[in-house]
Each structure stands twice: as C-alpha cells, then as structure tokens.
Amino acid sequence: MEEFIDRCDCSSPKGFRVNSVPLLQPVPGPTGPPEPDLVRIRDLIYQVAGIFHPDSKLRLLQDRCGRRMKDLKMRTLHEYLECLTVGPVRQTELTTLLNEITIGETCFFRNKQQLDALRHIVIPNILQIKSQLPQRRLRIWSAGCSTGEEPYTLRMSLLDEAHTLLKDWYVELLATDLNERSLAHAKAAVYGNYSTRNLTPAYRSKYFLPYGDQLQVNPSARSNISFSRLNLSDDTRVTFMKSMDVIFCCNVLIYFDLASKRRVIQHFFNNLLPHGYLFLGRSESLYGVSEDFRLVHLPGATAYVKGERSPAEGKTI
C-alpha cells in the first residue's frame, strides 16, 4: 500500500490540504469530544490510506502519534499536525506514522485449509483453463503481506507442486504492503519462534536455514517473490496490478470503512483474470460490500470468484 492519493492536494507549497469529510466529524462522548487536532490527523490518514479510526479507537491513534512526537521532540498535537501537513518532511513523516499504525501480526501457515484448497482445487482449476495458452504463467498477489509470512507460505506450498502439478509453469508472487518496516522485515526473511510456531519439522528442514536463534527462509523459497510498497487506496498504482490469477487479501479490509472496502474490492475485480479467485481472512466477507463476486465453498475454506457482468455493467473507479 503506497503513495498519497488525489484526495490530498500536494500541489500547494504549503503541503497537504485535508478536504472536509462530514462523516468523520467527532461525536461527543461521555468524556467530551475528541481533540480537534487528533481528529484532523485521523481524517488525513483516512484520506491518504483509507484507514479509519472510529472515536472508540482514537486513543490508539493518539498513542502512535505520541511516539512520533517524542522522537521529534514535539509537545502538542497541533505541532505534529503541522508537521504532517505543511512541514518540509510531511510526506516522510506521514509514511513513518503509517508504519506505526499498520503493524500486523501473522505467522507461517496461518490458514492450512485455505492453502489446501488453493493447491488441490483452485490451482488445478486455473491450470485447466489456461492449459491452451502459449504462456504457462501464474500470477498471485499477496495484498497486505505484512512481514512476509503469507507470500513465503504460498511459495513453499507451490514449490511442493513444482515437479508435479506445476511442472513447466512459472509462478510469480507479488507481495505488497503499506508498511515500510514490515516490508524490510519480509525482505530479510528472518523469523522468530512466534512466526514459525506452525511449521512442521519437514518444512523447517526443507525451506529454512538457522540464523542465530531464529530461522531464515532459504533462497529457493525466496525466489520469484517481489516485495513492494503499495497503498490499496492509490487508484493509479493499484490499476497496474493486472492479470492476476489469485489474490490473497487476508485481515486487511478490517481497517477500512465501507466506502474504502468497496473501492479496493472494485480494484480486485478489475485486476483478476476472468477465472480468478479472491481469498479473504476467515472472519471477513463481501456481504454488503460487493455483488460482483460469487462466494464458493471449498473444503474447509471459502473464496470468491468473479461473477459475470455484461459490458454495459462495467464500473469505473
């Protein structure tokens, strides 16, 4: 998830102009309304990244802002807001703040049923459809890849099929996230006990190397994966994620409000090939979000496939 979308006007020499968003106005609570400068920072984050902090979660946002203020030796939220909007390092600081508020928690082989469905049902279906094409290539996108456990898990699962089901096929994995720190972690590919707790002894020996008291993903499991920073609310950049066979976006949309979810899901629809599959987290659903996808039930898991849409029904973002 990267860059800053056009809802923030960076053309002015004074920096960002935060447009008015009526739905984001503070709602008075039992202890009074939220601090206005904190609400303005909340609105800026929403406009840039689609991530919305309701009033009940503003304490968490204030804590993250407080960490940055301490590092920058700032005493008030008003000072920090000016740093984010008109200061000379506003874009760099906004990126740093987004790093603070988008720290994810994940592990290898988090959803084995989903992986089994991918290997035994989804991939065979896709290969059958694409078998007559001259180019034998699969493209899989891990959207919101966090610290890399998901794309590496996908790579290991598909490597297990490299000499059988996927023989002579080239599999390309694209892994994106908004958080620069998470991406740096993913590229280093070094993990501790918490991330590796679900690994079987076979996977540990086959795809990992000792790295001090931790483990590092070995070169074969790191191949054919590209990591990059991408903001799922950046309409221009997301448009380039074309011709995907499978998209994984697990436990990412929970940070978006309904309007932002619909925008991201519309991008996924446009970027998936006609036979493409979309996987979400176990507790996530497109109910009330999009009617463009059809829910399919797989053994132990669910996924979404593109529904049929006539040319006249095509949507623009």
ABEGO torsion letter per residue (X at the ends): XBEBBAABBAABAAEBBBBBBAAABBBBBAAEBBBAAAAAAAAAAAAAAGBBBBAAAAAAAAAAAAAAAAAAGBABAAAAAAAAAABAAAAAAAAAAAAAAABBBBBBGABAAAAAAAAAAAAAAAAAAAAABABBBBBBBBBGAEAGAAAAAAAAAAAAAAABAABGBBBBBBBBBABAAAAAAAAAGBBBAAAAAABBAAAAAAABBBBEABBBBBAAAABGBBBBBBBAABAAAAAABBGBABBBBBGAAAABBAAAAAAAAAAAAAABBAABBBBBBAABBABGABAABBBBBBBGBBBBBBBBBBAAABBBX
